[in-house]
Amino acid sequence: MIVREATNSDIPAIAKVHVDSWRTTYRGIVSDEYLENLSYKKREKIWYQIFNDAPQNNSFIYVAEDESHHVVGFADGGLERTGNLIYRGELNAIYILKSHQKQGMGRKLVQKVAQRLGQMEIRSMLVWVLADNPAHRFYELLGGQKVLEKEIERGSNKLTEIAYGWTDISNLQSGSAIE
């Protein structure tokens, strides 16, 4: 497995991982209609915009590749988006294809995001997760604490998101919270 900074040419693969991950992770949580209407092309457009805006937004994207050099996961991080004074960094998104989960890719991606935030002199981070997301335990095992909650809408779905926060990301940066 290789984790590296994303390039412009990775965007179609990032969009595919994003859509496919939503379809497998959120089936039964989000309406089937919403999931079936997710589009690789629309996601691609969104990710090109995020990628192109990354430098001025102080954000970045890492990808995880399998042994065949196919992108099978990614993480998007940067400054916390709401201006929260406690948590200055944010793991905006992390998605890994179901077939490649539980192999250490998520931990490596979180470590890379935390390291990059550290290079930006950011020492704290949060991540928003759907309340019904089965990956809650992943963030808890990494030392994340439930700190905030909010309601969101995706299509006709009213959902709850929970923020997991780390006031000190040094253990994530070193990998000691990740082993």
VENKA-V422493 format. One record per helix or strand. SS is the DSSP state (H for helix, E for strand). FROM is the first residue (numbers start at 0). TO is the last residue. If there is no record, write none. Layout:
{{SS,FROM,TO} {SS,FROM,TO}}
This chain:
{{E,1,4} {H,7,24} {E,26,26} {E,29,29} {H,31,35} {H,39,56} {E,58,64} {E,70,78} {E,88,95} {H,97,99} {H,104,118} {E,124,129} {H,135,140} {E,144,153} {E,156,165} {H,169,173}}
